[in-house]
Amino acid sequence: MKAFRTKGFFYGTNGDNCYIYTNEFEMETKEYSNGEVTIVWKHELCIHCANCAKGLPTVFQPKDKPWIKPLGATTDAIIEQVKKCPSGALTYYLNNNTTKDGN
């Protein structure tokens, strides 16, 4: 399924059907954690440009299942790469209410 955002709505299609989401929370997500940070992937938003795999191939390995391996790099490296996702398909959150410096 492909999706795009416009005027506050998310539109998606899988080739046969069209979907309209009122917000991104309705989209299916997958989460991958290294204990410190959790990577959230919304596959409907992914445009498959492979910025993640090119930028951090030890974590993002699209030919494998699971394709995200959060133990493959430091938390800081993961955060920096996820921030570069052009579609917003990849996001993250820190676990246990910790900040990046561990406080």
Protein Blocks (a to p, Z undefined) as FASTA:
>chain_A
ZZddeehiacddehjaccddfbfklpccddddehjaccdddfklpgolommmmmmmmlmc
ckbccfbdfklpcfklmmmmmmmpmnlmaccddehhiafkoZZ
